[in-house]
Amino acid sequence: MGEDGKHLQVLFVTLDPQRDTPEVLRSYVPAFDPTFLGLYADADMTKQLARDFKVFYQQIPGKTPTSYTIDHSVYTYAFDTRGRLRLLMAPTEPLDQKLEDVRALVAGA
């Protein structure tokens, strides 16, 4: 996004606080981009935040107690600088449309 990208802060929010400790997030998230941040909350707060943001997630058991996976919704939320939710982007939305929407948000539209 060129210069517009400097006005964005990407946040990853874990839905698996049991395994995604703050230490794990500190090493995992920057692998995508060093400016990205990982957010962590305990299990109760994670459940509440998921409910508030209408995020679906569930643990799918694996062969061992620690080999489970987490199924979850994959929407991208975009907030303005006042913390207001402005965009909810589905994974099926065309990339060009997402970029246009984010550019408009950064421009203050």
Stockholm file with secondary structure:
# STOCKHOLM 1.0

chainA/1-109         MGEDGKHLQVLFVTLDPQRDTPEVLRSYVPAFDPTFLGLYADADMTKQLARDFKVFYQQIPGKTPTSYTIDHSVYTYAFDTRGRLRLLMAPTEPLDQKLEDVRALVAGA
#=GR chainA/1-109 SS CGGGGGGCCCEEECSCTTTCCHHHHHHHGGGTCTTCEEECCCHHHHHHHHHHTTCCEEEECCSSTTCCEEEECCCEEEECTTSCEEEEECTTSCHHHHHHHHHHHHHTC
#=GC SS_cons         CGGGGGGCCCEEECSCTTTCCHHHHHHHGGGTCTTCEEECCCHHHHHHHHHHTTCCEEEECCSSTTCCEEEECCCEEEECTTSCEEEEECTTSCHHHHHHHHHHHHHTC
//
